[in-house]
Amino acid sequence: MSEFIIEMLGIEKSFSSNKVLKNVDFKLKKGEIHALLGENGTGKTTLMNILGGVIDYDLGEIIFDRKKIEHNMQGMLELRRKISFIHQELALLPDLTVAENLFFGQEIKNKFLLKNKKMNEEAVKILNQLDVNIDPSVKVNSLDASYQQVIEISKGIMKNSKVLIMDEPTSSLTDNEIEELFKVLNNLKKKGISIIFISHKLNEVLDLCDSYTVLRDGNVVANGQINKELKEHDLARHMIGKDLDNTEIYRRRNLGKVILSTKGLSRHREFKDIDINIREGEIVGVTGLLGDGRSELFETIYGNKSKYEGQVFLEGKEYTCKSTVHSIKNRIAYVPRNRKMNGIIKDLSISDNLNISNFKGLKIINKKEVKKNNEIFRDKLNIKLKNFEDLILSLSGGNQQKVIIARALSVEPKIVILDNPTQGVDIGSKFEIYNHIMDLTEEGISFFVLSSEATEIMMISDRAYVMFHGEIKAELNREDFSEEHIMTIATGGVNEG
C-alpha cells in the first residue's frame, strides 16, 4: 500500500510561451504537514491550482490515494471534491454567522425557513472535531483572524477533504493566533488529514512541518524531511540558489530634524494620547498585536479617517489630516496592510497601479514619463514581470506588493508609512525591500514601519514604539531591542527597560 495520498508526476504547465512548471514531481504522505517553498513567481500557486482542480496542466499525471486522476474536466472536478484549497484571502462572508458560512449553499431548511438551531448544532459538532470552542451564532467579522482560518478549515472538514492546501495562512496573524492555528493543524494531522503548508516564514516551517519541497524557476530543486539539523539558512539557500548575504542590513546614519510629530492624538475606541515623532531619514518601527490600533493611528495621520482629537505637526507647523489627497500633496505616502482589499486595483494594469497616484485632475498623461517611472522602479525593486500593460493580477503576491511600494515612492515622498510591508513576500524579496528602504533614508526619506513581526522591526528600525490596546506602552532605542522585550510589552507586560 502506498504511503502517499498524493503523487504528482512530471507535471508541466505553460502560459503562452512562458513555461511555469518543468517536469515537477510532488508527493504528499498521509497524515503529514508538508511545506511547499519558493520565492514569488516560482510556480507554487500554479502547482497547487492544478492539484486543487482550478486549472488544467499540459503534461504529467496525478495519483490520489493510489487512483490515477483522469486528465480531463471530470478529473478536475474530482480533485475539487477531494481537496480543500484555503487561500490567503479567505472566502468568508463577514456579515453572516459562523454556522451560516459553514452551510452556505447547503443550508438546512424546511420548505420556507432556515433551520438555524439545527445548523448551529451541526456547526458545533464540526468545530469540536478541531478542538475549538466557537459560538456558531456569532458573526464571522467579530472573530480573530485565526478563528476565521478555522472556519475555512471547517468547511473543508465538512466536505470530507483528506487534503488541505493552506496558502500563507499566518501572514495576518499574531504570535498567539499562530500558536492556536498550529494546535488545530496538529490535531488534523493526528486524525490522518494531510496538509500542504505554503509559507515564506521559514521558522514556522521548521516548527510545524514534517517535510518540504522547494521550487525555483518552475523546477523542484530540493525536498526532504525536516529535522533538527535543518536550518532556516539551508531552506533559504535552496529557494534563492545562493547563500544570503549575512551582513547586517541596518546602517547607522546621521539623522535630520524632526519632520513629523503628534501630541495627544486620539480617536474614539481606536487609540488615545499618542505622542510620537520621526526625524528626517529615520526608520521608526511601530509594533504590537493585531488590534493594537496602529493601523487606525496611521490611517488617521494619512487623512483616511476623520474626527480625531489632538495635534499633528509637519515640519514644525500644525498639520490638518483632512484627506489622502492632501497628504500626497504634502509628500506623505502610505502602503496599506491589506494588499488585495486596499492596495491593488484589480482591473487595472501594472503600469496604472504603479502610477495612479500621479494621475491628477485633467492633466494629460505623459507616456514617456510613465515609461521612465516604470523602468526606474522595476529595476530598483526588482519587480518580476513580462509587460507593464498586463493586469496587476498577473503578478505573484510579492511582486504586487513591490508595485504598491513603488506607487508610494513614485510621489517623491518625505514620509512613507509602510503597514505590514512584506506580507506575502519571499525571503529574497524581503531583503531587497529592506535594503532599498535603507538606501532611501540616505536621501532623507523617513519611514514608519508597522509590523506584528518583532524581527522585522529589529532588522531595520532606528527606534520603535510598542502599542497595546491603542496606547504607546514603550519607546525603545535600537540598543534596547530584543524580541522577548518587545513581545512582553506588546502583550501587556511591564516595560522594565
HELIX and SHEET records of a PDB file:
HELIX    1   1 LYS A   44  LEU A   51  1                                   8    
HELIX    2   2 MET A   73  LYS A   82  1                                  10    
HELIX    3   3 VAL A   98  LEU A  102  1                                   5    
HELIX    4   4 ASN A  116  GLN A  129  1                                  14    
HELIX    5   5 VAL A  140  SER A  142  5                                   3    
HELIX    6   6 ALA A  145  MET A  158  1                                  14    
HELIX    7   7 ASP A  175  LYS A  190  1                                  16    
HELIX    8   8 LEU A  202  LEU A  208  1                                   7    
HELIX    9   9 GLU A  232  ILE A  240  1                                   9    
HELIX   10  10 ARG A  294  ILE A  301  1                                   8    
HELIX   11  11 THR A  324  LYS A  329  1                                   6    
HELIX   12  12 ARG A  339  GLY A  343  3                                   5    
HELIX   13  13 ILE A  350  ASN A  355  1                                   6    
HELIX   14  14 ILE A  356  ASN A  358  5                                   3    
HELIX   15  15 LYS A  367  LEU A  381  1                                  15    
HELIX   16  16 ILE A  392  SER A  394  5                                   3    
HELIX   17  17 GLY A  397  SER A  410  1                                  14    
HELIX   18  18 ILE A  427  THR A  441  1                                  15    
HELIX   19  19 ALA A  454  ILE A  460  1                                   7    
HELIX   20  20 ARG A  478  ASP A  480  5                                   3    
HELIX   21  21 GLU A  483  ALA A  490  1                                   8    
SHEET    1   A 4 ASN A  18  LYS A  29  0                                        
SHEET    2   A 4 PHE A   4  PHE A  15 -1                                        
SHEET    3   A 4 LEU A  59  PHE A  64 -1                                        
SHEET    4   A 4 LYS A  67  ILE A  69 -1                                        
SHEET    1   B 6 ILE A  83  ILE A  86  0                                        
SHEET    2   B 6 VAL A 163  ASP A 167  1                                        
SHEET    3   B 6 SER A 194  ILE A 198  1                                        
SHEET    4   B 6 ILE A  33  LEU A  37  1                                        
SHEET    5   B 6 SER A 211  ARG A 216  1                                        
SHEET    6   B 6 ASN A 219  GLN A 225 -1                                        
SHEET    1   C 3 PHE A 271  ILE A 274  0                                        
SHEET    2   C 3 VAL A 258  ARG A 267 -1                                        
SHEET    3   C 3 ASN A 277  ARG A 279 -1                                        
SHEET    1   D 4 PHE A 271  ILE A 274  0                                        
SHEET    2   D 4 VAL A 258  ARG A 267 -1                                        
SHEET    3   D 4 GLU A 309  LEU A 314 -1                                        
SHEET    4   D 4 LYS A 317  TYR A 319 -1                                        
SHEET    1   E 6 ILE A 332  VAL A 335  0                                        
SHEET    2   E 6 ILE A 415  ASP A 419  1                                        
SHEET    3   E 6 SER A 446  LEU A 450  1                                        
SHEET    4   E 6 ILE A 283  THR A 287  1                                        
SHEET    5   E 6 ARG A 463  PHE A 468  1                                        
SHEET    6   E 6 GLU A 471  ASN A 477 -1                                        
END                                                                             
